[in-house]
Amino acid sequence: MVVMMRISGPFPPVDSGLEEKPVDAKTMAEYLGVSEYTVRAYAQRGEIPSFRLSTGPRAPLRFYLSEVRAHLTRPVDPFAAPRSRRRHSN
């Protein structure tokens, strides 16, 4: 099982104007300092927020830098169960 660790280092500033433009996987990879493959894997597992431009598995992924930054720098509850061990109610 691969667990993504929260990044605690400084991030470049995000220009959070009134209309933030979504970025592609390549730009997000440069921002996070990882490969495009890693960014796509994180998005597929739900470890970073993303959205697709249309329906279908091959639709391009897009990201908002401010959302990803907020997601990765939020405080983590040390007593919360890992995602894989949470019980789902049906």
C-alpha positions as CSV (number, residue, x, y, z in Angstrom):
1,M,0.0,0.0,0.0
2,V,1.4,3.4,-1.0
3,V,0.6,6.3,1.4
4,M,1.1,9.8,0.3
5,M,2.7,11.9,2.9
6,R,1.7,15.5,3.5
7,I,4.2,17.9,2.1
8,S,5.4,20.3,4.8
9,G,8.0,22.2,2.8
10,P,7.3,25.7,1.4
11,F,5.2,25.9,-1.8
12,P,5.6,28.6,-4.4
13,P,2.9,31.3,-4.0
14,V,-0.3,30.8,-5.8
15,D,-1.8,33.7,-7.7
16,S,-5.3,33.3,-6.4
17,G,-7.0,36.0,-8.4
18,L,-10.7,36.2,-8.8
19,E,-10.7,33.7,-11.7
20,E,-8.0,31.1,-11.1
21,K,-7.3,29.1,-14.3
22,P,-7.1,25.3,-14.0
23,V,-3.7,23.8,-14.9
24,D,-2.8,20.5,-16.6
25,A,-0.9,17.5,-15.1
26,K,2.4,18.7,-16.4
27,T,2.1,22.1,-14.7
28,M,0.9,20.5,-11.5
29,A,3.9,18.1,-11.6
30,E,6.3,21.0,-11.9
31,Y,4.6,22.8,-9.0
32,L,4.8,19.7,-6.8
33,G,8.2,18.6,-7.9
34,V,7.1,15.1,-9.0
35,S,6.4,13.4,-12.4
36,E,3.3,13.7,-14.4
37,Y,2.7,10.0,-13.8
38,T,2.7,10.6,-10.1
39,V,0.3,13.5,-10.3
40,R,-2.1,11.3,-12.4
41,A,-1.8,8.5,-9.8
42,Y,-2.5,10.8,-6.9
43,A,-5.6,12.2,-8.7
44,Q,-6.8,8.7,-9.6
45,R,-6.6,7.6,-5.9
46,G,-8.2,10.8,-4.8
47,E,-5.1,12.1,-2.9
48,I,-5.2,15.5,-4.6
49,P,-8.3,17.3,-5.9
50,S,-8.8,17.1,-9.7
51,F,-11.5,17.1,-12.3
52,R,-11.9,16.0,-15.9
53,L,-12.8,18.3,-18.8
54,S,-15.3,15.8,-20.2
55,T,-16.5,12.3,-19.5
56,G,-14.5,9.2,-20.1
57,P,-11.3,7.7,-18.8
58,R,-9.1,9.5,-21.3
59,A,-10.5,12.9,-20.7
60,P,-7.7,15.4,-19.7
61,L,-7.3,16.1,-16.0
62,R,-7.2,19.6,-14.6
63,F,-6.2,21.0,-11.2
64,Y,-6.6,24.2,-9.3
65,L,-3.3,25.1,-7.6
66,S,-5.0,26.7,-4.7
67,E,-7.1,23.6,-4.0
68,V,-4.2,21.2,-4.2
69,R,-2.1,23.5,-2.0
70,A,-4.9,23.8,0.6
71,H,-5.4,20.0,0.5
72,L,-1.8,19.1,1.0
73,T,-1.1,21.7,3.8
74,R,-4.3,21.1,5.9
75,P,-3.8,19.7,9.4
76,V,-4.0,15.9,9.6
77,D,-5.8,14.3,12.5
78,P,-3.2,11.8,14.0
79,F,-6.0,9.7,15.4
80,A,-8.0,9.3,12.2
81,A,-8.1,5.9,10.6
82,P,-6.3,5.5,7.3
83,R,-8.6,5.8,4.3
84,S,-8.3,2.0,3.6
85,R,-9.5,1.1,7.1
86,R,-12.5,3.4,7.2
87,R,-15.8,1.6,7.3
88,H,-18.3,2.5,4.7
89,S,-22.0,2.4,5.6
90,N,-24.4,1.2,2.9
